[in-house]
Amino acid sequence: VQLVESGGGLVQAGGSLRLSCVASGSILSINVMGWYRQAPGKQRELVASIHTGGSTNYADSVKGRFTISRDNAKNTVYLQMNSLKAEDTAVYYCNIILILSQRYYWGQGIQVTVSS
């Protein structure tokens, strides 16, 4: 399984970015796709995740500002990030968990920088 992220970059505080992640390979139908982030000197943390069926989970720090969605036909997950803050600056990683096998995979990571 390969995950390829896109859409990162530099944005001013209060701005928006949309991340995309396309999964390819032996992807089983039931899975959870998500976004994690890791800021310098900090542990990687869950930002948001979405099940094949559509149920979502968000970190408290991004609730009301970020929206995760997916297109199952395209094996793609999106993260719409609005009202960005300097503390959102991090490398964002796409992740997929294959429910039946419990195997998981990571993307290479993409930088998001929010200037204050």
Residue frames as qw, qx, qy, qz and C-alpha x, y, z in Angstrom:
[[0.000, 0.890, 0.455, 0.000, 0.00, 0.00, 0.00],
 [0.417, 0.084, 0.008, 0.905, 1.29, 3.43, -0.90],
 [0.062, -0.868, -0.441, 0.221, 0.01, 6.78, 0.32],
 [0.427, 0.231, 0.164, 0.859, 0.81, 10.01, -1.49],
 [0.118, -0.765, -0.435, 0.460, -0.01, 13.34, 0.16],
 [0.319, 0.364, 0.271, 0.832, -0.40, 16.72, -1.51],
 [0.174, -0.814, -0.413, -0.369, -1.65, 20.20, -0.75],
 [0.574, -0.611, -0.235, 0.492, 0.66, 21.41, 1.99],
 [0.415, 0.575, 0.082, 0.700, 2.53, 24.69, 2.02],
 [0.256, -0.146, -0.357, 0.886, 2.82, 28.08, 3.68],
 [0.157, -0.696, -0.533, -0.454, -0.24, 30.07, 4.70],
 [0.037, -0.394, 0.325, -0.859, -0.95, 33.03, 6.95],
 [0.031, 0.215, 0.823, -0.525, -2.79, 32.60, 10.21],
 [0.442, 0.435, 0.329, -0.712, -6.53, 32.57, 9.59],
 [0.432, 0.419, -0.549, -0.580, -6.09, 31.08, 6.15],
 [0.898, 0.058, 0.312, -0.303, -7.04, 27.70, 4.73],
 [0.130, 0.458, -0.827, -0.299, -5.38, 24.70, 3.15],
 [0.918, 0.063, 0.092, -0.381, -6.71, 21.43, 1.79],
 [0.194, -0.465, 0.856, 0.114, -4.64, 18.27, 2.08],
 [0.881, 0.216, -0.156, -0.391, -5.24, 15.24, -0.10],
 [0.312, -0.431, 0.846, 0.016, -3.96, 11.68, 0.21],
 [0.803, 0.278, -0.311, -0.426, -4.35, 9.00, -2.43],
 [0.603, -0.345, 0.713, -0.092, -3.97, 5.35, -1.43],
 [0.709, 0.430, -0.442, -0.341, -2.95, 2.67, -3.91],
 [0.116, 0.335, -0.924, 0.140, -2.17, -1.02, -3.73],
 [0.421, -0.259, -0.864, -0.093, -3.96, -3.87, -1.94],
 [0.218, -0.145, 0.362, -0.895, -6.53, -1.84, -0.07],
 [0.072, -0.353, -0.931, 0.053, -9.29, -3.80, 1.53],
 [0.128, -0.630, -0.485, -0.593, -12.74, -2.32, 1.45],
 [0.518, -0.811, -0.261, -0.080, -13.02, -1.68, 5.17],
 [0.625, 0.091, -0.242, 0.736, -10.45, 0.71, 6.52],
 [0.231, -0.908, -0.222, 0.270, -9.83, 3.85, 8.47],
 [0.553, 0.463, 0.041, 0.691, -7.96, 6.72, 6.83],
 [0.384, -0.866, -0.241, 0.210, -6.60, 9.56, 8.86],
 [0.370, 0.745, -0.193, 0.521, -4.26, 12.46, 9.27],
 [0.702, -0.563, -0.186, 0.395, -1.62, 12.78, 11.96],
 [0.289, 0.877, -0.146, 0.355, 0.83, 15.59, 12.54],
 [0.786, -0.353, -0.164, 0.481, 4.17, 16.03, 14.21],
 [0.056, 0.977, -0.100, 0.180, 5.58, 19.39, 15.23],
 [0.500, 0.514, -0.542, 0.439, 9.29, 19.82, 16.02],
 [0.033, 0.309, -0.706, 0.637, 10.12, 18.34, 19.41],
 [0.636, -0.051, 0.358, -0.681, 6.65, 16.86, 19.84],
 [0.403, 0.038, 0.914, 0.032, 5.11, 13.44, 19.44],
 [0.194, -0.119, -0.674, -0.703, 3.04, 12.53, 16.45],
 [0.304, 0.244, 0.637, -0.665, -0.64, 13.09, 17.20],
 [0.224, 0.483, 0.809, 0.249, -3.94, 12.20, 15.59],
 [0.114, 0.095, -0.072, -0.986, -5.63, 15.11, 13.85],
 [0.692, 0.202, 0.149, -0.677, -8.65, 13.40, 12.35],
 [0.139, -0.105, 0.958, 0.229, -9.76, 10.02, 11.03],
 [0.660, 0.215, -0.015, -0.720, -12.63, 8.67, 8.97],
 [0.548, -0.010, 0.835, -0.035, -13.97, 5.15, 8.60],
 [0.069, 0.101, 0.788, 0.604, -15.06, 3.68, 5.27],
 [0.064, -0.620, -0.781, -0.040, -18.61, 4.04, 6.52],
 [0.063, 0.732, 0.201, 0.648, -18.16, 7.75, 7.17],
 [0.582, -0.779, -0.211, 0.094, -17.81, 8.02, 10.92],
 [0.410, 0.684, -0.241, 0.553, -15.23, 10.60, 11.95],
 [0.683, -0.596, -0.233, 0.352, -13.00, 11.43, 14.88],
 [0.302, 0.802, -0.094, 0.507, -11.21, 14.72, 15.56],
 [0.495, -0.094, -0.452, 0.736, -8.64, 16.00, 17.98],
 [0.153, -0.810, -0.472, 0.314, -10.15, 18.59, 20.31],
 [0.282, -0.532, 0.143, 0.786, -7.67, 21.19, 19.07],
 [0.036, -0.073, 0.594, 0.800, -9.05, 21.11, 15.52],
 [0.105, 0.552, 0.826, -0.051, -12.78, 20.56, 16.10],
 [0.148, 0.865, 0.345, -0.333, -14.81, 23.20, 14.32],
 [0.033, 0.792, -0.360, -0.492, -11.88, 24.23, 12.12],
 [0.029, 0.346, -0.860, -0.374, -10.84, 21.07, 10.25],
 [0.828, 0.198, 0.208, -0.481, -13.04, 18.72, 8.24],
 [0.219, -0.291, 0.891, 0.272, -12.02, 15.25, 7.09],
 [0.779, 0.372, 0.135, -0.486, -13.75, 13.58, 4.17],
 [0.382, -0.270, 0.826, 0.314, -13.12, 10.75, 1.77],
 [0.692, 0.403, -0.250, -0.544, -13.96, 9.47, -1.68],
 [0.745, -0.211, 0.631, -0.050, -14.04, 5.68, -1.42],
 [0.819, 0.538, 0.197, 0.011, -14.17, 5.23, -5.19],
 [0.449, 0.804, -0.287, 0.265, -10.88, 7.11, -5.50],
 [0.823, -0.265, -0.305, 0.399, -9.29, 5.77, -2.29],
 [0.292, 0.450, -0.120, 0.835, -8.66, 9.38, -1.35],
 [0.397, -0.703, -0.497, 0.316, -8.96, 11.22, 1.94],
 [0.204, 0.668, 0.061, 0.713, -9.06, 14.98, 2.32],
 [0.417, -0.542, -0.462, 0.564, -8.42, 17.35, 5.19],
 [0.105, 0.773, 0.223, 0.584, -9.92, 20.81, 4.84],
 [0.516, -0.366, -0.388, 0.670, -8.16, 23.11, 7.29],
 [0.020, 0.805, 0.254, 0.535, -9.73, 26.49, 8.01],
 [0.384, -0.884, 0.081, -0.254, -8.88, 29.23, 10.50],
 [0.850, 0.117, -0.330, 0.394, -5.33, 27.97, 10.67],
 [0.433, -0.892, 0.130, -0.025, -3.19, 28.91, 13.64],
 [0.198, 0.745, -0.629, 0.099, 0.56, 29.03, 14.11],
 [0.489, -0.351, 0.757, -0.254, 0.29, 25.98, 16.38],
 [0.891, 0.320, 0.239, -0.215, -1.03, 23.96, 13.44],
 [0.366, 0.746, -0.547, -0.098, 2.45, 24.13, 11.92],
 [0.687, -0.296, 0.661, -0.056, 3.73, 20.57, 11.57],
 [0.191, 0.234, -0.842, -0.446, 4.48, 17.76, 9.18],
 [0.746, 0.084, 0.262, -0.607, 1.18, 16.11, 8.36],
 [0.039, -0.226, 0.954, 0.193, 1.11, 12.37, 7.69],
 [0.753, 0.025, -0.243, -0.611, -1.59, 10.36, 5.99],
 [0.214, -0.235, 0.921, -0.225, -2.37, 6.98, 7.52],
 [0.741, -0.019, -0.365, -0.564, -4.51, 4.00, 6.59],
 [0.361, -0.232, 0.846, -0.316, -5.51, 1.10, 8.83],
 [0.538, 0.022, -0.700, -0.469, -6.82, -2.04, 7.17],
 [0.642, -0.383, 0.284, -0.601, -9.44, -3.26, 9.61],
 [0.976, -0.019, -0.123, -0.178, -9.42, -6.99, 8.81],
 [0.819, 0.229, -0.336, 0.404, -5.63, -7.41, 8.92],
 [0.478, -0.850, -0.078, 0.207, -4.93, -4.56, 11.37],
 [0.649, 0.028, 0.172, 0.740, -2.01, -3.56, 9.17],
 [0.047, 0.945, 0.190, -0.261, -1.30, 0.14, 8.80],
 [0.646, 0.290, 0.223, 0.670, 0.70, 2.33, 6.47],
 [0.174, -0.778, -0.122, 0.591, 2.05, 5.87, 6.45],
 [0.524, 0.817, 0.097, 0.222, 2.58, 8.49, 3.79],
 [0.669, 0.218, -0.179, 0.688, 5.87, 10.33, 3.49],
 [0.293, -0.662, -0.349, 0.595, 4.56, 13.44, 5.22],
 [0.294, 0.643, 0.303, 0.639, 3.89, 16.96, 3.99],
 [0.304, -0.172, -0.347, 0.871, 4.85, 20.25, 5.56],
 [0.097, -0.828, -0.449, -0.323, 2.21, 22.74, 6.66],
 [0.405, -0.118, -0.279, 0.863, 3.53, 26.07, 7.92],
 [0.096, -0.862, -0.461, -0.187, 1.26, 28.76, 9.34],
 [0.387, 0.206, -0.192, 0.878, 2.82, 32.18, 9.76],
 [0.232, -0.723, -0.569, 0.316, 1.53, 34.45, 12.49]]
